[in-house]
Amino acid sequence: MALVAHLLGILLSVIGPLIIWLIKKDDSKFVDDQGKEALNFQITILIAYLISSVLTTVLIGCLLLPIVIIVNIVFCIIAAMKSKEGIRYRYPFALRLIS
């Protein structure tokens, strides 16, 4: 389920990891930890999307938006692969809003 939480971040942004975390947080400490990690990263990515969208008015956002999308996909896949191996993954940059 930790793997699913990370991968749903690619498709459903904040909603996917939030649903997995809320449903499975009491069943497993590993899923609880990785669900919070995926949720925190998706909140960070959502903020980056919003900033990039605003910056499209001055054209720099047109460059940043694809970078944010690629970073989200790459780091979510890395996190999913680590979770599959049972390794706790920490995203290199994520706001730790949910602890």
C-alpha positions as CSV (number, residue, x, y, z in Angstrom):
1,M,0.0,0.0,0.0
2,A,3.0,2.3,0.5
3,L,3.9,1.8,-3.1
4,V,0.4,2.7,-4.2
5,A,0.4,5.8,-2.1
6,H,3.6,7.1,-3.9
7,L,2.3,6.1,-7.4
8,L,-1.2,7.6,-6.8
9,G,0.6,10.9,-6.2
10,I,1.5,11.0,-9.9
11,L,-2.1,10.5,-11.0
12,L,-4.2,12.1,-8.2
13,S,-1.9,14.6,-6.7
14,V,-2.7,15.1,-3.0
15,I,-5.9,13.0,-3.0
16,G,-4.3,9.6,-3.8
17,P,-1.8,9.6,-0.9
18,L,-4.4,11.1,1.4
19,I,-6.9,8.4,0.8
20,I,-4.3,5.6,1.3
21,W,-2.9,7.2,4.4
22,L,-6.3,7.7,6.0
23,I,-7.5,4.2,5.3
24,K,-4.3,2.2,6.1
25,K,-2.4,4.4,8.7
26,D,-3.6,2.2,11.6
27,D,-2.8,-1.1,10.0
28,S,1.0,-0.6,9.4
29,K,3.6,1.8,10.7
30,F,5.4,1.5,7.4
31,V,2.3,2.6,5.4
32,D,1.6,5.3,7.9
33,D,5.2,6.7,7.5
34,Q,5.3,6.4,3.7
35,G,1.7,7.7,3.3
36,K,2.6,10.8,5.3
37,E,5.8,11.2,3.3
38,A,4.0,10.9,-0.1
39,L,1.3,13.3,1.1
40,N,3.9,15.9,2.3
41,F,5.7,15.6,-1.1
42,Q,2.5,16.0,-3.1
43,I,1.6,19.1,-1.0
44,T,5.0,20.5,-1.9
45,I,4.5,19.7,-5.6
46,L,1.0,21.3,-5.5
47,I,2.6,24.5,-4.1
48,A,5.3,24.4,-6.9
49,Y,2.5,23.9,-9.5
50,L,0.7,27.0,-8.2
51,I,3.8,29.1,-8.2
52,S,4.7,27.9,-11.7
53,S,1.2,28.7,-12.9
54,V,1.4,32.2,-11.5
55,L,4.9,32.7,-13.0
56,T,3.6,31.8,-16.5
57,T,2.5,35.4,-16.7
58,V,6.2,36.4,-16.9
59,L,7.1,33.3,-19.0
60,I,9.5,31.7,-16.5
61,G,6.6,29.5,-15.4
62,C,6.5,28.0,-18.9
63,L,10.0,26.6,-18.1
64,L,9.3,25.7,-14.5
65,L,6.0,23.8,-15.0
66,P,7.4,20.9,-17.1
67,I,10.4,20.6,-14.7
68,V,7.9,20.3,-11.7
69,I,6.0,17.6,-13.6
70,I,9.1,15.6,-14.4
71,V,10.5,15.9,-10.9
72,N,7.2,14.7,-9.5
73,I,7.1,11.6,-11.8
74,V,10.8,10.7,-11.2
75,F,10.8,11.1,-7.4
76,C,7.4,9.2,-7.1
77,I,8.8,6.3,-9.1
78,I,12.0,6.2,-7.0
79,A,9.9,6.3,-3.8
80,A,7.6,3.5,-5.0
81,M,10.6,1.3,-5.9
82,K,12.1,1.9,-2.4
83,S,8.8,1.2,-0.8
84,K,8.5,-2.1,-2.7
85,E,11.8,-3.1,-1.2
86,G,10.6,-2.2,2.3
87,I,13.0,0.8,2.6
88,R,11.7,4.0,4.1
89,Y,12.1,6.7,1.5
90,R,12.5,10.4,2.3
91,Y,12.0,12.9,-0.6
92,P,15.0,15.2,-0.9
93,F,12.9,18.3,-0.6
94,A,9.4,18.2,0.9
95,L,7.7,20.4,3.4
96,R,7.0,18.2,6.5
97,L,3.6,19.6,7.2
98,I,2.0,16.3,8.4
99,S,4.1,14.5,11.0
